[in-house]
Amino acid sequence: MATLVLSAVGTAFGGPIGGAIGAIIGQQVDQNILFKPTGREGPRLQELAVQTSSYGSQVPRIFGRMRVAGTVIWATDLKETRSREGGGKGRPSTTIYSYSACFAVALSSRPIKAIGRIWADGKIFRGAAGDFKTETGFAFHPGGEDQSVDGLMAGAEAGGGTPAYRGLALAVFEDMDLTEYGNRIPSLTFEVIGDDGSVAIADIIADISGQRIALSSADRLTGFAAGGEDRQTALRALTDSIALSFSSDPDAIDRIAASPRAPANDEPAVMVHADFLSATGTQEIALPAQRTAAISATPRQLSQRYYDPARDYQSGIQTAFRGGAG
């Protein structure tokens, strides 16, 4: 439309040359103003609310070095950023939407030393040198009793009631770019370093039992995550692998003693002592049943599951067999 009008006006006032100039101006008006192509929009989320973990999710106590998933305890809605690409010379532009998120993840209900590598949807997100593969802000709170309130969380929450989460180790992410993860918070797993080197099983049992159980043993673990509905469940994962028996003293306080069986030639005797219960109101550990069975009645195969630190803490299994019948 503008091409015809301006061409006619230009011809009337400037002859053929004026008509040509008017036609050129009219084409630009038609292409960029009157009949400009409608811009395109890229994919856009309709819901920016972040789905967090449910209330009551358990946060384990981490010993040694372990790979854990953690629990999201705080998050803001997704942040939307709009940018425009292309356009010009009669071509439509494209509006691109990208998203980022701010959130905090609880890693351990016991203070830890540091965080090593981080995986997002199974891929390295933070390398061993602390380098992030995707743009994000990051803060680490080890979970000490003097832990201060995180500045990002305090700034995002009105009213000044943000807790410091003392005794809870946290990883806090600020404006983490979600482009590579389908515009959602990915499944994150963390290499949590709770202690320097391996940890004595005796120290783990003492911590879980509230210092009520003392174990005389030099056995150590590379890593252990203590969790369960109660202390007994957390201890069971260890006591199932250690020969222990239980007896009661005259005061009705459960006392854990050495196993009555004789240890093998190269097997260290496991000695345990402690006041663990009834008088103090803590929970009793059920007495284990012991009996002697014929070799033909024992399992011919024994399998042990474990995490392999050399393979990014992937789970593995070792199996042992015995000969003979049965």
N, C-alpha and C positions, 0 to 999 in steps of 0.2 A: 504494500500500500504506500509506504513512504517513498519507495523507489519511483513509482509513477508520479506522485505529486511533486517531488523535488526535481525530477527530470523535466516535467512540464514547466515548472517555475524557472528552472535554470535556462531552458530554451527560450522562454519569453524574455528574459532579461539579458542573457549572454549568448544567445544563438546556440549553434551546435556544441561549442566548447562548454558553455554554461550548462547545457543539458547533460553532457557527459559527467561534469563535476557533480551536478545534482543527483544523477543516477547513482554515482559512487557513494555519496553521503546517504542517500536513501537506503541503499543496500545495508550499510552499517547499522542504521536505525532499525531496519526490519530484523536483522540478525541478532542484535544485542539488546534491543528494547522491546519492540512490538511483538516479535515472534521468537524471542529467545528460548532455546530448548529448556525444558523443565529439568532441574537438577535431580540427580539420583541420590538415594540414601542407602547406606550399607546396613547390615543387620544391627538391630537395636533391641536391648532387653526391655521388657515391659515391667519387670519386677526387680527392684534394686535392693530389696531386703535380703540380708544374709541369714542363712539357716545355720544356727549354732548348735553346739552339743546340748543334750538334754540335761536337766537338773539331776543331780545324784550320780553323775558319771564318776567313776573311781579314778583317782590319780595315784599311781603306784609310787613306792619308794625305790629309787634307783641306786644300786651299789655298783662300783666298778665302772665298766664301760658297756653301754647297751644301746641298741637302736629301738626307739619307741615312737609311737604315733602322737602322743599328747592329746590334750583335750582343749578345744576352743572355749574360752571362758568369757571373751569379750570381743565385740566386733561392731563396726559402724556399717551403715548401708553402703552399697557399692557407690563409688564416685565415677560419674560419667564425664568423659572428655570428648568434645566434638571438634573435628578438623575437616577441612575441605581440600580436595585434591582435583586436579584437572580443570577443565573449563577453558574458555577462550576460543576465538576463531570459530564460533558457531557450535562448539562441542559442549555438551552438558558437563557440569561439575559433579563430583561425588562427595557426599558427606559421610565421613568415617567416624564411627563411635568406638571408643576404647574405654576400658573399665579398670579400676584399681580398687584395692580394699585395704582397710586398716583393721587389724585383729590381733588378739593375744592368745597364746597357746600355753597351757600349764603342762609342764613336763615331769615334775617330780615333787612329791610331798616331803622330800628330804633335800636339804641344800646340796647343790652340785658345784663342781669346779668350773666346767666350761661346756660349750656346745661345739662339736666338731662339724662333720659334714651334715648337709640337709638334703633330702630327696623330695622331689615333687612329682607325684604320679609315677614313682619308681625311677625317675631320672635325676641326675645330679643337679641340684639347685644352688647349693653352696659347696665349693670345693674345700679340700683339706687346708688350703692357704687362707680361707676366709673370703674368697672371691665369689660374688653372686653372679649367676648366669642370666638372671632377669632383674630388671631395675626394681629396687625396693629400699626402703629405710629399715633399719634393724636395730633392736636394742635387746640386751640380755640382762636378766635379773636372776642372780644365783639362788635366791630363796633364803637368805640369812634373816635373822631376827631383827636386824637393823635396816632392812630393805626399805628404800624410800618409794614414794608413789611415782609411777611412770608419768612423765610429762605429757605424752600424747594422750593417754587415757584420761588424765585429769583435765586436759584442755577440751576434750570432746564431750565430757560429761558435765552438765550444769549442776550447780548446787554444792560443789566441793566435797562430795561424799565418796570419792573414789578411794577404795582401800589400797593398801600397799602390798597386800597378799604376802605378808611375812610368813616364812616357812614353806613357801610354794615357789619353785623355780619357774620362771616365765621366759618365753620368747615373744617379742612384740614386733610386728611388721607394720610399716607405715607406707601407704600408697603402693602396695605391691602390684605390679603390672600383671593383669590376668589374661593378656592377649593370647599367649601360648597355651592357655589352659581352658579354652572355650568360654572365657569370661565368667569363670567361677573360681572359687578358692580350691586349689588342688588338694589332693590327699598328701599331707606332709608327714615325713618321718624324720627323726632327729637322732644323730649320734650323740648321746648324752654321756658326758664324762663326770661321773659322780665322785670318783676317788682317783688318786695317783696310783696307777698300777692295779694289781689284783687285790682282792679283799678276802680276809680270813672269814671262813664260814662261822667261826665263833663270834666274830664281831657282828655279822649279819643277824644271827640268832639273838644275840644280846640286844640289838637295836629293836628288832621286831617284838621281843617279849618285854620291852620296857625295862631292860637291865635285870630281869628276874631269872634268866637262865644263863648260866655260865658253862661254856663248853671248852674242854681241854683238847684242842685239836689244831694241827698246823695246816690242815687242808685249806686251799684257797680257790676262789672263783674269779674268772675274768670279769664277769658281769652277772647281775641278778636283779630282777624286778619283783619286788614283794607286793603282792596284791591279793585280794580275796575279800569275802564278806566279813571276816574277822581275823584275829591274830592266829587262831588255830589253822585256818585255811592257808595263810601265808607261810606258817611254819611247816605245814605238811609237805610242801614242795621240797623242803630240805630234809626233814626227818624221814621221808620215804627212802632217801638215799643213804642215810646214816643209821647204823645199827644201834638202836636205843630201846630200853625197856623202862617201865614205869612202876613205881612203888609208892605207897602212902606211909607217912610217918605217924606216930601216935597222936600228933596234934591235928590230924586230918588236913594237912597242907601237902599237896601233891609234890613229890620230889622225884626228879628224873635221875636214874642211876645208870651204870654201865650195863651193856648187854651181858646176859649170863653166859652166852656162848664164848668159847675160847677163840681168839683171833687166829687167822692163818699165820704162817711163818713170817711173811713179809707184810702183814696187815697191822697197822697201828691200832692199839686199843683205843676206843673212844670213851672218854670219861666225861660225864655231865653231872653238874649238881646245881640245885637252885630251889628256892622257895617260890612256888608258882601257883598260888591259888587259894582256895576256898576262904582262908582267913582274910585275904585282901580283896576278895570280890572279883578277881579276874576269872577268865573262862577256863574250865578244865580241858585238858587234852585227853582224848579217849585212850584207854589202855590198848596197846597192840596185842593181837592174838599171836601166840607162838606155838609151833608144833614141829615135830620131826617127821619128815616124810621120806619114803623110799625114793631112790634116784629116778626110778621109772615114772614117778608121779610128778616130778619137777618139770618145768618147761624145757623143751629142747631148743627153743630160740628165745633170745632176749634182745629187745631193741631199745635204743636210747636216742631220744630226740635232743637236738642242741642247736645253738646259733653259731655260725662260723664267721668270726671277725674278718678272716681273710677273703671272704666272699660277700662283703658288704652286709654281714650279719644275716645272710639268708639261712633259713632253717635247713638242717641236715639230719640224717639218721645213721646210726651205727648199729649193726646187728651182729650178735655172737651166737654160735651154734654149739651144741654138745653132741657127742656121739652116743651110741647105745640105743637100746629099744625104749619104747614108751612114748 
